[in-house]
Amino acid sequence: MIVPLFPGIPGFPELMIMLLMSLLYFVVPILIIVAVYNYLDGKRAYDERITELEQRVAELEDRQS
């Protein structure tokens, strides 16, 4: 009996399982982190605050003139 020196090459089902596991371990957490960041960034409402500050600056400049 001849014992192979290295195991066989993974077949299609094994490759699909490896791909699925890599998606679960890498892609899904990254998507969750991006979604949480965008959610928290949207709650801060930077655009509204900047618009209010620009209006306030314009009012103060009008008073000075």
TABELVEN-V137499 format. One record per pair of residues at least 24 apart in sequence whose ideal C-beta (glycine too) atoms are under 10 Angstrom apart, sorted by sequence separation. I is the first residue (numbers start at 0). GAP is how many residues later the second one is. If there is no record, write none. Layout:
I:GAP
I:GAP
This chain:
none
